[in-house]
Amino acid sequence: MSLLRSNPGFLLLEDGTLFRGQVDDVAGLPAVAEVVFTTNMSGYQEVFTDPSYRAQIVVMTAPMIGNYGANAEDPESAGPQVSGVVVRELSRSHSSWRAHEGLGAYLSRANIPVLHGVDTRRLTRHLRTVGVLRGVIGAGNTPDAAALAALGGCPSMAGLDLATVVSTNERYVWGDADAPRHIVAYDYGIKHNILRLFAERGCRVTVVPSKTPATEVIALKPDGVFLSNGPGDPEAVTYAPAAVREIANAGIPIFGICLGHQILGLTYGAKTFKLPYGHRGGNHPVKDLATGKVLITSQNHGFAVEGTEAGIPGAPELEVTNVNLNDGSVEGLKHRTLPVFGVQYHPEAAPGPHDASGLFDAFMAAVGSGTGA
């Protein structure tokens, strides 16, 4: 049972819309960020620790959050990445043999505020109607001067390079040092489950900082290069495309997920744009254009590659492989001649869905026997 004390709190959006609720005693208020929503019904700890949610306040559409607590096995990074959380009901008790503590206590230790008792259905409908907005979580019934000043100073996500912020500062290795295959992964905000899935497929992974030059990556003699997920505006990651093109021209297979997919698009002449309210949740339908098969996918992104099923403007070397059945946006691409491909959705999703997990096997097939670059 949580011992945290609740006080009146609020979420104020930049368009002036105010939502009231309760907020626990926590440092870090007021908390300001872009406000987004996700339709995940479970996996809240994975959501809150996903680096792709950096600089965002996340609204959970499931009505109760926290019923199975928090544990040490599920985080996708070293700790919570979100700026704040908004829920309808925060469970004050939890029941799971894996739990080490309650969710409220877990987030409180990281100074992440949770605004609860909010009409999240109304809030989600508002964001779906007007698009994502910047917002501030504060204590009290009405915003004070500090909250208004914080909101006024909140930067737009457009033009923001957050990949550099969340990336590792030092190179490190994940997996068996004697594994037969060697993957170099660019860390733009990589999730732990991606590394686990590579390790399960007989790979050791060298994770490198986001700004690592292509020459250093090629010198590591990788069998393949992975471009990770991550937060922020892909067009602000200006240092990445030139490095990716150099690696691809060296004949090294490349696989990108989410931000990595967007960087692949930018590398070959595509443009990206900001979606009205993004794709976040575990129930997004994606069509595989080669087979006609529909995959139910996990997604978490606010930007997308410009294009349609017919192709990607400005990028004749790329072929569209997948499209979103809700809005027709590009969900997958591949190079027409090089072993380079990416997907916008998350085949590594934990707790799921796992319809697209075979993409890691497809990359392993491109990587081959592990003889090096």
Summary of the structure (lengths in Angstrom):
residues: 373
radius of gyration: 20.5
end to end distance: 54.4
largest distance: 63.1
contacts: 1371
relative contact order: 0.13
helix: 23%
strand: 32%
